[in-house]
Amino acid sequence: MTLHLEGMGWIGSVLARRLEALGVDFTWSDSDSPINAWQASTGLVYPTGEPDSEEARRQWLAWHERGLFAPHSQIVRYWYSHKAHPHGLKVKADLDVGWLRRSPELAVQLNVARIVEDTRARFAGCRVSAPAPGARIVVCHGWGPRTTHSVWGWSRQVRLSVPADIAGDGLYSMNLHRSRFEFTYAYAVPGRPGWHYAGSSMVRQREPRTLDLDKHFARWLEAVAEVAPPVKVLEMDPVTLQGWRPKGETLTWEPFEDGDRLYVPPLYHSGVRWAPLVSSALLERLGLPTAA
Ligand SMILES: Cc1cc2nc3c(=O)[nH]c(=O)nc-3n(C[C@H](O)[C@H](O)[C@H](O)COP(=O)(O)OP(=O)(O)OC[C@H]3O[C@@H](n4cnc5c(N)ncnc54)[C@H](O)[C@@H]3O)c2cc1C
């Protein structure tokens, strides 16, 4: 029986790579929807206090070690401006430079857009306009029946000058929250030394629509000047990208069945972090090995 992946965005790409490693053939299709998360996604797998996410981070570290997404993944240190470690992790910073603290745990940074583009090119020969009759269809994107709304955000690549104590090993991410309600960050772009993903916002939308990118980016510049005065913006890409995170009533990484289709749930802001869990659960439901 043919296996067909509907959607070759983020989760489609991760599943495609895992199927390839297992030697399983598939076809895929994609509507090339402008409403997607992957193009603007800033792809950080950060340390948290949540056990499933920590299991996923361990798998990401192993995937990185094996070079599964090389050269579009890198290990980074996670710096934050909060007093306590963000995301509920109960550990002390292993370095404090006054305006930022460093997590003792490693993070994995992915270049999501490059991974999707490379995966699409790698499997271009398997792209079809529609699944073959009788194919087993995996709806490999979170834009399915359980998605009730989306959460808008943006990113823009910027080149930063950062003090040597932070830039020490050249690999760093900063979580520069100004308040609980606004978050501002600069995440390293794998394969582009000195460049960072500036981002982002969380704007809930019933119907996806575009927002004023200049206004949001201007706020990011203000926040960085306020929270991280030693950081200077040296250069910016001309384009600010926008993206929509698919969201449902409940947040889970567990796939679900509806009719004869297997669906990825709306993964909201955690689709990159949870990709190992989601893709393993999909493989399991397809009766395929999950080791890898
Ligand atoms: C600005 C921003 C920053 C983010 N940062 C992080 C982060 O740091 N860490 C993290 O874990 N997550 C992050 N996320 C969230 C993460 O990117 C998403 O959870 C993830 O991309 C969702 O994957 P997906 O495959 O479901 O959807 P997408 O990546 O949106 O891909 C969906 C694909 O399916 C296609 N498609 C849609 N409908 C159909 C259809 N009916 N038929 C065929 N094809 C279809 C689309 O064209 C698209 O190619 C971020 C998101 C945004 C927007």
The ligand as a MOL file (V3000), in Angstrom:
LIG
                    3D

  0  0  0     0  0            999 V3000
M  V30 BEGIN CTAB
M  V30 COUNTS 53 58 0 0 0
M  V30 BEGIN ATOM
M  V30 1 C 7.4240 32.8660 14.3270 0
M  V30 2 C 7.3770 31.4390 14.8080 0
M  V30 3 C 8.3740 30.9680 15.6550 0
M  V30 4 C 8.3400 29.6470 16.1040 0
M  V30 5 N 9.3470 29.2050 16.9140 0
M  V30 6 C 9.3130 27.9370 17.3990 0
M  V30 7 C 10.3450 27.4740 18.2660 0
M  V30 8 O 11.3150 28.1860 18.5680 0
M  V30 9 N 10.2480 26.1930 18.7430 0
M  V30 10 C 9.1990 25.3730 18.4170 0
M  V30 11 O 9.1500 24.2360 18.9070 0
M  V30 12 N 8.2160 25.7860 17.5830 0
M  V30 13 C 8.2470 27.0460 17.0820 0
M  V30 14 N 7.2410 27.4790 16.2570 0
M  V30 15 C 6.1180 26.5780 15.9760 0
M  V30 16 C 6.4460 25.5480 14.9040 0
M  V30 17 O 7.0880 26.1660 13.7970 0
M  V30 18 C 5.1220 24.8780 14.4590 0
M  V30 19 O 4.5400 24.2240 15.5990 0
M  V30 20 C 5.3690 23.8400 13.3660 0
M  V30 21 O 5.9650 24.4450 12.2280 0
M  V30 22 C 4.0570 23.1790 12.9560 0
M  V30 23 O 4.3640 22.2190 11.9650 0
M  V30 24 P 3.2700 21.7680 10.8960 0
M  V30 25 O 3.9520 20.8200 9.9670 0
M  V30 26 O 2.0310 21.3400 11.6080 0
M  V30 27 O 2.8580 23.1050 10.1250 0
M  V30 28 P 3.6610 23.9840 9.0780 0
M  V30 29 O 5.0910 24.0550 9.4380 0
M  V30 30 O 2.8620 25.2390 8.9830 0
M  V30 31 O 3.5390 23.1870 7.6990 0
M  V30 32 C 2.2710 22.8950 7.1450 0
M  V30 33 C 2.4490 22.5220 5.6640 0
M  V30 34 O 1.2540 21.8980 5.2370 0
M  V30 35 C 0.7920 22.5200 4.0460 0
M  V30 36 N -0.6630 22.4120 4.0430 0
M  V30 37 C -1.5530 23.0460 4.8420 0
M  V30 38 N -2.8040 22.6500 4.5530 0
M  V30 39 C -2.6970 21.7300 3.5520 0
M  V30 40 C -3.6360 20.9290 2.8370 0
M  V30 41 N -4.9480 20.9910 3.1050 0
M  V30 42 N -3.1870 20.0890 1.8770 0
M  V30 43 C -1.8510 19.9980 1.6030 0
M  V30 44 N -0.9170 20.7300 2.2560 0
M  V30 45 C -1.3340 21.5720 3.2220 0
M  V30 46 C 1.3110 23.9410 4.0850 0
M  V30 47 O 1.4440 24.4930 2.7740 0
M  V30 48 C 2.6760 23.7450 4.7820 0
M  V30 49 O 3.7110 23.4790 3.8570 0
M  V30 50 C 7.2660 28.7810 15.7290 0
M  V30 51 C 6.2840 29.2450 14.8530 0
M  V30 52 C 6.3450 30.5640 14.3930 0
M  V30 53 C 5.2750 31.0360 13.4490 0
M  V30 END ATOM
M  V30 BEGIN BOND
M  V30 1 1 1 2
M  V30 2 1 2 3
M  V30 3 2 2 52
M  V30 4 2 3 4
M  V30 5 1 4 5
M  V30 6 1 4 50
M  V30 7 2 5 6
M  V30 8 1 6 7
M  V30 9 1 6 13
M  V30 10 2 7 8
M  V30 11 1 7 9
M  V30 12 1 9 10
M  V30 13 2 10 11
M  V30 14 1 10 12
M  V30 15 2 12 13
M  V30 16 1 13 14
M  V30 17 1 14 15
M  V30 18 1 14 50
M  V30 19 1 15 16
M  V30 20 1 16 17
M  V30 21 1 16 18
M  V30 22 1 18 19
M  V30 23 1 18 20
M  V30 24 1 20 21
M  V30 25 1 20 22
M  V30 26 1 22 23
M  V30 27 1 23 24
M  V30 28 2 24 25
M  V30 29 1 24 26
M  V30 30 1 24 27
M  V30 31 1 27 28
M  V30 32 2 28 29
M  V30 33 1 28 30
M  V30 34 1 28 31
M  V30 35 1 31 32
M  V30 36 1 32 33
M  V30 37 1 33 34
M  V30 38 1 33 48
M  V30 39 1 34 35
M  V30 40 1 35 36
M  V30 41 1 35 46
M  V30 42 1 36 37
M  V30 43 1 36 45
M  V30 44 2 37 38
M  V30 45 1 38 39
M  V30 46 1 39 40
M  V30 47 2 39 45
M  V30 48 1 40 41
M  V30 49 2 40 42
M  V30 50 1 42 43
M  V30 51 2 43 44
M  V30 52 1 44 45
M  V30 53 1 46 47
M  V30 54 1 46 48
M  V30 55 1 48 49
M  V30 56 2 50 51
M  V30 57 1 51 52
M  V30 58 1 52 53
M  V30 END BOND
M  V30 END CTAB
M  END
